[in-house]
């Protein structure tokens, strides 16, 4: 990542004077270049590039990077005009902090308080990424449970729902599993980052008890 940013900076040399503001000095950094520096895989479509948005769950790429250096997600309506705004959104930091990071300011030159803030932000970003990864995997598992339950609840020969008056234990278990899975997926859709952490902790405790 550092090498990519070094290449971007070197491409901009001559366009900016050293006494320009940090924003002027990194204005030439397009959002697409910064996204690639962060490890996102972009797909070229004409003059634009696309990828799955890291700010919400999706399987079809809706995050667009244009030829002018801007970016916009058609899924969550988030966007900006340059690489600084994308870096700030991706790392959840201020734009001045993003600009300093893109220009390669060494964290060792920061004050103790600034270092603590940088570390706290990095920890929060790492936790967010791990929680989102777990959430996506869990939703896939729940979707599989729902699909299996739906098959069980349908008569295999006629394609019609089983008669619940049969009081079939398998049918009842499938209905219960499907209901719980739908409820859990609904919780994910409404959860903010703090609530997602609570859901993860509750799931892990439950998983450890059943192990």
C-alpha positions in Angstrom: 0.0 0.0 0.0 2.8 2.4 0.9 4.4 1.9 -2.5 1.2 2.7 -4.3 0.8 5.9 -2.3 4.4 6.8 -3.0 3.8 6.4 -6.7 0.7 8.6 -6.5 2.6 11.3 -4.7 5.5 11.2 -7.1 3.0 11.6 -10.0 1.8 14.8 -8.4 5.2 16.3 -7.8 5.5 19.5 -9.9 1.8 20.1 -9.7 2.0 21.3 -6.1 4.4 23.5 -4.2 5.7 22.4 -0.8 4.2 25.5 0.9 0.7 24.6 -0.5 -1.9 23.3 2.0 -2.0 19.5 2.6 -5.2 19.4 0.7 -3.6 21.1 -2.3 -0.7 18.7 -2.2 -2.8 15.6 -2.4 -5.7 17.0 -4.6 -4.3 15.0 -7.5 -4.9 11.7 -5.7 -8.1 10.2 -7.2 -10.4 8.1 -5.1 -9.9 5.1 -7.4 -6.1 5.2 -6.8 -6.6 5.5 -3.1 -9.1 2.6 -3.1 -6.6 0.4 -4.9 -4.0 1.5 -2.4 -6.3 0.2 0.4 -6.5 -3.2 -1.3 -9.9 -2.9 -3.0 -10.3 -4.8 -6.3 -11.7 -2.4 -8.9 -13.4 -3.5 -12.2 -12.9 -1.2 -15.2 -16.1 -0.4 -17.2 -15.4 2.2 -19.8 -14.0 5.3 -18.2 -15.2 4.3 -14.7 -14.2 1.7 -12.2 -16.5 -0.3 -9.9 -16.3 -2.4 -6.7 -18.6 -3.7 -4.0 -19.0 -0.9 -1.4 -17.1 -1.5 1.9 -19.7 0.6 3.8 -22.6 -1.7 3.4 -23.4 -5.4 2.5 -23.8 -6.1 -1.2 -22.9 -8.7 -3.8 -23.3 -6.5 -7.0 -20.8 -3.6 -7.2 -22.5 -0.3 -6.7 -19.5 1.9 -5.7 -18.3 3.9 -8.7 -15.0 5.8 -9.2 -15.1 8.3 -12.1 -12.4 9.6 -14.3 -12.2 12.9 -12.5 -11.1 11.3 -9.2 -14.5 11.3 -7.5 -16.5 8.4 -6.1 -20.1 7.6 -5.3 -22.1 4.6 -4.1 -25.5 4.1 -5.6 -26.4 1.7 -2.8 -25.9 3.8 0.3 -25.6 7.3 -1.4 -22.2 8.0 0.0 -19.6 9.8 -2.1 -16.9 12.5 -2.5 -14.8 14.3 -5.0 -11.3 13.0 -4.3 -9.1 10.4 -2.7 -8.9 12.3 0.6 -12.7 12.1 1.1 -12.6 8.4 0.3 -9.7 7.7 2.7 -11.5 9.7 5.4 -14.7 7.7 5.0 -12.9 4.4 4.7 -10.9 4.9 7.9 -13.5 7.0 9.7 -11.2 9.9 10.3 -11.2 13.6 9.6 -10.1 14.8 6.1 -7.1 16.6 7.5 -6.0 13.3 9.1 -6.7 11.5 5.9 -4.6 14.0 3.9 -1.7 13.7 6.3 -1.8 9.9 6.1 -1.9 10.0 2.3 1.1 12.3 2.2 3.0 9.8 4.4 3.3 11.8 7.7 5.1 9.5 10.1 3.0 8.7 13.2 6.2 8.9 15.3 6.1 12.7 14.8 2.7 13.0 16.6 2.1 14.0 20.2 1.2 11.2 22.7 -2.5 12.3 22.5 -2.4 12.2 18.7 -0.7 8.8 18.7 -3.4 7.5 21.0 -6.1 8.8 18.7 -4.5 7.2 15.7 -4.2 3.8 17.5 -7.8 4.0 18.7 -9.0 4.7 15.2 -6.9 1.9 13.7 -8.3 -0.5 16.4 -11.9 0.7 15.6 -11.4 0.2 11.9 -9.9 -3.3 12.4 -12.8 -4.2 14.7 -15.3 -2.9 12.2 -13.8 -4.9 9.4 -13.8 -8.1 11.5 -17.4 -7.6 12.6 -18.6 -6.9 9.1 -16.8 -10.1 7.9 -18.4 -12.1 10.6 -21.8 -10.6 9.9 -21.6 -11.4 6.2 -20.6 -15.0 6.9 -23.4 -15.3 9.4 -26.0 -14.0 7.1 -24.9 -16.5 4.4 -25.3 -19.3 7.0 -28.8 -18.0 8.0 -29.8 -17.8 4.3 -28.8 -21.4 3.9 -30.9 -22.4 6.9 -33.9 -20.6 5.6 -33.5 -22.2 2.2 -33.3 -25.7 3.7 -36.3 -25.0 6.0 -38.4 -23.9 3.1 -37.6 -27.1 1.2 -38.6 -29.2 4.3 -41.8 -27.2 4.7 -42.9 -27.9 1.1 -44.2 -31.3 0.0 -41.4 -32.8 -2.1 -43.8 -34.4 -4.6 -46.6 -31.9 -5.1 -44.8 -28.7 -4.2 -47.6 -27.8 -1.9 -47.1 -26.8 1.8 -47.3 -29.7 4.3 -50.5 -29.9 6.3 -49.6 -28.5 9.7 -52.3 -30.6 11.3 -50.0 -33.6 10.7 -48.0 -32.2 13.7 -44.9 -33.4 12.1 -41.8 -32.8 14.3 -39.5 -32.2 11.3 -41.9 -29.6 9.9 -42.2 -27.9 13.3 -38.4 -27.9 13.7 -38.0 -26.4 10.2 -40.5 -23.7 11.0 -38.7 -22.8 14.2 -35.3 -22.6 12.6 -36.7 -20.5 9.7 -38.3 -18.1 12.2 -35.2 -17.7 14.3 -33.1 -17.1 11.1 -35.4 -14.4 9.7 -35.4 -12.7 13.1 -31.6 -12.7 13.3 -31.2 -11.3 9.8 -33.7 -8.5 10.6 -31.5 -7.7 13.7 -28.4 -7.3 11.4 -30.3 -4.9 9.1 -31.2 -2.6 12.0 -28.0 -2.8 14.0 -25.5 0.1 14.3 -21.8 -0.8 15.0 -22.3 -0.9 18.8 -25.3 -3.1 18.5 -23.5 -5.4 16.1 -20.8 -5.9 18.6 -23.4 -6.9 21.2 -25.0 -9.3 18.8 -21.6 -10.9 18.1 -20.8 -11.3 21.8 -24.2 -12.9 22.4 -23.8 -15.3 19.5 -20.3 -16.3 20.6 -21.5 -17.0 24.2 -24.4 -19.1 22.8 -22.0 -20.9 20.4 -19.6 -21.7 23.2 -22.3 -23.1 25.4 -23.6 -25.3 22.7 -20.1 -26.6 21.8 
